[in-house]
Amino acid sequence: MKTLVVVSALSLISFGSFAQSVSATSSTLDGAEAKIAAQAEQQGDQYKITSVNSNNRVYMTAQLYK
């Protein structure tokens, strides 16, 4: 029983430490990154851009992490 409680507690801790995925759109790369940066700052996190797609508009995704 103790093992089950410990495993459950550890899984909750590791689940909370996962990075959060966010996205933003803009007409420029700088504009999309500024939106990502604002989201990260609002949550007190740092960010790492994971993808960018640009056709007529820029679509950017990033991971927020502590």
N, C-alpha and C positions, 0 to 999 in steps of 0.2 A: 504494500500500500504506500509506503514512504517513497518508493521509487516512482510510482505513478504521480504522486504529488510533485516531486522534484522535476520530473520530465515535463509535466504540465506547466510549472512555473517557468522553466527555462524556455519553453516554446513561446510563452507569452512575452518574455523579455526579448527574444530574438525577433519575434514578429514586430514589435514596436521599433526596432532599430532599422528596419528596411527603409530604403530611400523612397521618397514620394515622387511620382512622375507628374510633370506639369507641361503645358503647352501654351503657345502664344502665336498669334498671327499679326502681321504688319505688312506695310508696303516695302520695308527695307530690312536688311539684316540687323542693323543697329537698333531699329525700332522694336523688332521681335526680341532681341537680347535684352533691351531695356525693360520690357514687360516681364521677362523671366527673372531678371535681377530684382525687380520690384517685388515679385511674389516671394522670392527667397528672402529678401530683406524683411518683409512683413512677418515672416515666420521665424526670423532669426537664424536662417539656414544659409549654407553655401550652395552653389549649383554647378553642375557639369552638363554642358550641352551634349545631347546624345544623337540628335538628327536634325537636319535642315532640308527643307524642300522648297524650291522657289519656281513657280511658274509665273503667274501674274501677281501673286502675293507670296510672302515668305511664311512658311509654317515651320515652327521650331519646337522641339521637345527637349526636355532636360530632366535630370534627376536632382532633387533637393536632398541635402544631407546635412547633418550636424557637424 
